[in-house]
Amino acid sequence: MRIILIIIAAVAVAVVAFAGGRAAHAGRSRVQVVAAENVYGDIAARIGGSRVSVTSLLSSPSADPHLYEPGTSSGLAVARARVVIQNGAGYDAFMDRLERAAPSRSRVVVTVADVLQVSGHDANPHLWYDVPRLGAIADAIAGALSRADPAGSAAYRAGARRFLASCSGLRAEVRSIRNRFRGAPVAYTEPVPGYLVAAAGLRNVAPQSFTRAVQDGSEPTPIAVAQMTSLVADRKVRVLLYNDQVVSPITARIRDTALAHDVPVVGVGELLPAHLRFEQWQLQQARSLAKALAR
């Protein structure tokens, strides 16, 4: 609670200072965009080009995003932002706190879960893996930028089209997997790649009692662990998709068991690695999945 109060106080000071200087810089500065996750930050930067300046709060692919605690710098970034992009579906609830700490009628907020109409306690929040609906995400971001900067509307629409065109290889790879391996049984340690698996026509057979517990940061039951172990030890799945960004002793044991029994393991992550564009990262993972299925 003390951390949040400190953030609120710092943000309040920043808002006053920002409001005082905003009029002097109106029309000359780039649109300030804050993305909760760098996957959306990359998409926004690609759509907005030179008209936007993007800050991504969750950006380290080696860190556990579920343990993220926003600091003062995050609060200040949100306070100054004209556009905020967040995932929703409970994945980045800290964004709501930051936005309440610095209320603004002019700020445009994109919640991707609302755009895709994903809700409910059991919803998979890893929405950036939903390849077929990347167009809806890009259009929502372009629309938000246009509301914040109407003069750039045409540029943002063009940017969204360019981004979607850059994803053509990714979409083709997903279609290829579906055509070649439709119905193949796979398992994942948690639902990070769930939308990709569904789009590729694969069949996830991992027990939900295991995958949801891992996603929620709790211990799967002994029965769930035994079921998951049996899937890989008895080679009932073609591939194990493994979240190599958030690792626990239990998931590491499942991975090691899969490798020991010659079940291919494909690593997936929750955040965009440095020096890669969104579609490059997703295409690499899709190609790894295709290669593993072909073994």
C-alpha positions in Angstrom: 0.0 0.0 0.0 2.8 2.4 0.8 4.4 1.8 -2.6 1.1 2.7 -4.3 0.7 5.8 -2.3 4.2 6.9 -3.2 3.4 6.3 -6.9 0.2 8.3 -6.6 1.9 11.2 -5.0 4.7 11.2 -7.6 2.2 10.9 -10.4 0.2 13.8 -9.1 3.2 16.1 -9.2 4.0 14.9 -12.7 0.5 15.6 -13.9 0.7 19.2 -12.7 4.0 19.7 -14.3 2.9 18.0 -17.5 -0.3 20.0 -17.8 1.7 23.2 -17.4 4.0 22.4 -20.3 1.6 20.6 -22.5 0.1 23.7 -24.2 3.6 25.0 -25.1 4.4 21.7 -26.9 1.0 21.0 -28.4 1.2 20.0 -32.0 4.9 19.5 -31.9 5.5 16.4 -29.8 4.9 12.8 -30.7 2.0 10.9 -29.3 3.1 9.4 -26.0 2.0 5.7 -25.9 2.3 3.3 -23.0 1.9 -0.4 -23.5 1.7 -2.7 -20.6 3.4 -5.5 -22.6 6.2 -5.0 -25.2 4.3 -7.2 -27.6 1.7 -4.5 -27.9 4.4 -1.8 -27.7 6.1 -3.2 -30.8 2.8 -3.3 -32.7 2.0 0.3 -31.7 5.4 1.5 -32.7 5.1 -0.2 -36.1 1.6 1.3 -36.7 2.5 4.8 -35.4 5.9 5.1 -36.9 7.6 8.5 -36.3 4.3 10.1 -35.0 4.5 8.1 -31.7 6.8 7.5 -28.8 6.2 4.1 -27.2 7.1 3.0 -23.6 6.6 -0.7 -22.7 6.4 -1.5 -19.0 6.8 -5.3 -19.2 9.7 -5.8 -21.5 12.1 -8.4 -20.1 11.7 -11.9 -21.6 13.7 -13.4 -18.8 11.5 -12.0 -16.0 8.2 -13.4 -14.6 5.6 -11.0 -15.7 3.2 -12.2 -13.0 5.6 -10.8 -10.4 5.8 -7.3 -11.9 5.3 -4.4 -9.5 5.1 -1.0 -11.1 7.4 1.7 -9.8 7.2 5.5 -9.9 8.6 5.6 -13.5 5.7 3.5 -14.6 3.2 5.8 -13.0 4.8 8.8 -14.6 4.7 7.2 -18.0 1.0 6.4 -17.7 0.3 9.9 -16.4 1.9 11.4 -19.5 0.4 9.0 -22.0 -2.2 10.0 -24.5 -2.8 6.3 -25.5 -2.5 3.3 -23.1 -2.6 -0.3 -24.4 -3.2 -3.1 -21.9 -4.0 -6.8 -22.3 -6.8 -7.1 -19.7 -8.3 -10.4 -18.7 -6.5 -10.1 -15.4 -3.1 -10.3 -16.9 -2.0 -6.7 -16.1 -4.4 -5.6 -13.4 -1.7 -3.1 -12.2 -2.6 -0.9 -15.2 -6.0 -0.1 -13.7 -4.3 1.1 -10.5 -1.9 3.3 -12.4 -4.7 4.8 -14.5 -6.8 5.6 -11.4 -3.8 7.2 -9.8 -3.6 9.7 -12.8 -7.1 10.1 -14.2 -7.4 11.8 -17.5 -10.4 12.4 -19.7 -8.3 12.8 -22.8 -6.4 9.5 -22.4 -7.4 6.8 -24.8 -7.2 3.2 -23.4 -7.2 0.1 -25.5 -7.9 -3.1 -23.5 -7.3 -6.0 -25.9 -9.5 -8.4 -24.0 -12.4 -6.1 -24.5 -11.6 -5.7 -28.2 -11.6 -9.5 -28.7 -14.5 -10.0 -26.2 -12.5 -12.3 -24.0 -13.7 -12.5 -20.4 -14.3 -14.9 -17.5 -12.2 -16.5 -14.8 -11.1 -19.3 -17.1 -10.2 -17.1 -20.0 -6.7 -17.5 -21.5 -5.2 -14.0 -21.2 -2.3 -14.6 -23.7 -4.1 -12.8 -26.5 -1.1 -11.9 -28.6 -0.9 -15.6 -29.6 -4.3 -15.3 -31.4 -2.9 -15.1 -34.9 -6.3 -15.0 -36.7 -7.3 -11.9 -34.7 -4.2 -9.8 -35.0 -6.1 -7.6 -37.5 -8.6 -6.7 -34.8 -5.8 -5.8 -32.4 -4.0 -3.7 -35.0 -7.2 -1.9 -36.0 -8.0 -1.1 -32.3 -4.6 0.3 -31.8 -4.7 2.4 -35.0 -8.1 3.6 -34.0 -6.9 4.7 -30.6 -3.9 6.6 -32.1 -6.3 8.3 -34.5 -8.5 9.5 -31.6 -5.5 10.9 -29.9 -4.1 12.4 -33.1 -6.8 12.9 -35.7 -4.3 14.5 -38.1 -2.5 11.2 -38.4 -5.5 9.0 -39.0 -4.5 8.1 -42.6 -0.9 7.3 -41.5 -2.1 5.0 -38.7 -4.5 3.1 -41.0 -1.6 2.6 -43.4 0.6 1.5 -40.6 -1.9 -1.1 -39.5 -2.1 -2.4 -43.1 1.7 -2.6 -43.2 1.9 -4.4 -39.9 -0.7 -7.0 -41.0 1.1 -7.5 -44.3 4.3 -8.2 -42.4 2.4 -11.0 -40.6 1.7 -12.9 -43.8 4.5 -15.3 -43.3 3.3 -16.1 -39.8 -0.3 -16.7 -41.0 1.0 -18.9 -43.8 3.1 -21.0 -41.3 0.1 -21.5 -39.1 -2.1 -22.6 -42.1 0.7 -25.0 -43.1 0.8 -26.6 -39.6 -3.0 -27.0 -39.7 -3.0 -28.6 -43.1 -0.1 -31.0 -42.3 -0.8 -31.9 -38.7 -4.5 -31.1 -38.0 -5.6 -33.0 -34.8 -2.2 -34.0 -33.6 -2.1 -34.3 -29.8 0.2 -31.8 -28.0 0.5 -30.6 -24.5 1.6 -27.3 -22.9 2.7 -26.6 -19.4 0.4 -23.6 -19.2 -1.9 -21.9 -21.7 0.6 -19.4 -23.1 0.4 -20.8 -26.6 -3.2 -21.9 -26.4 -4.5 -19.6 -29.1 -1.7 -20.6 -31.5 -2.4 -24.3 -30.8 -6.1 -23.8 -31.6 -5.4 -21.8 -34.8 -3.0 -24.5 -36.0 -5.7 -27.1 -35.6 -3.7 -29.1 -32.9 -5.3 -30.8 -30.0 -4.1 -29.9 -26.5 -4.5 -32.9 -24.2 -2.8 -31.4 -21.1 -5.1 -31.6 -18.0 -6.5 -28.2 -17.3 -6.0 -28.9 -13.6 -2.3 -28.8 -14.3 -2.1 -25.9 -16.8 -4.4 -23.6 -14.9 -2.6 -24.2 -11.6 0.8 -23.4 -13.2 -0.7 -20.2 -14.8 -2.1 -19.1 -11.5 1.2 -19.7 -9.7 -0.2 -22.5 -7.5 0.8 -26.2 -7.1 -0.9 -28.7 -9.3 -2.4 -31.6 -7.5 -0.5 -34.9 -7.4 -3.1 -36.4 -9.7 -2.6 -33.6 -12.2 1.2 -33.9 -12.1 0.9 -37.7 -12.6 -1.4 -37.2 -15.6 0.9 -34.7 -17.2 3.9 -36.9 -16.5 2.2 -39.9 -18.2 1.5 -37.8 -21.3 5.2 -37.3 -22.0 6.6 -40.4 -20.4 4.3 -42.6 -22.5 4.7 -40.5 -25.6 1.0 -39.7 -25.9 1.8 -36.3 -27.3 3.8 -35.3 -30.4 5.2 -32.1 -28.8 5.5 -30.5 -25.3 5.2 -26.7 -25.5 7.1 -25.3 -22.5 6.9 -21.8 -21.1 10.6 -21.1 -20.7 10.1 -17.6 -19.3 8.2 -18.8 -16.2 9.8 -22.0 -14.9 9.0 -23.9 -11.7 10.5 -27.2 -10.4 7.4 -29.0 -11.5 7.4 -27.7 -15.1 11.1 -28.3 -15.3 10.6 -32.0 -14.3 7.9 -32.4 -17.0 10.3 -30.9 -19.5 13.1 -33.2 -18.5 10.8 -36.2 -18.6 9.7 -35.3 -22.1 13.3 -34.9 -23.3 14.3 -38.2 -21.6 11.5 -40.0 -23.6 12.3 -38.3 -26.9 9.3 -36.0 -26.9 10.3 -32.7 -28.7 10.1 -29.7 -26.5 9.3 -26.3 -28.0 10.0 -23.2 -25.8 7.5 -20.4 -25.8 7.6 -17.1 -24.0 5.3 -14.3 -22.8 7.2 -11.2 -23.8 8.9 -10.2 -27.0 12.7 -10.9 -27.0 15.1 -8.0 -27.7 16.0 -7.2 -31.3 13.0 -9.1 -32.7 9.8 -7.8 -34.2 6.6 -9.3 -33.1 5.9 -11.3 -36.2 9.6 -12.5 -36.4 9.3 -13.9 -32.8 6.0 -15.6 -33.4 7.2 -17.0 -36.8 10.3 -18.5 -35.1 8.1 -20.2 -32.5 5.6 -21.5 -35.2 8.5 -22.9 -37.3 9.9 -24.6 -34.2 6.6 -26.2 -33.6 6.3 -27.3 -37.2 9.8 -28.8 -37.1 9.0 -30.7 -33.8 5.8 -32.1 -35.2 7.6 -33.3 -38.3 10.0 -35.5 -36.3 
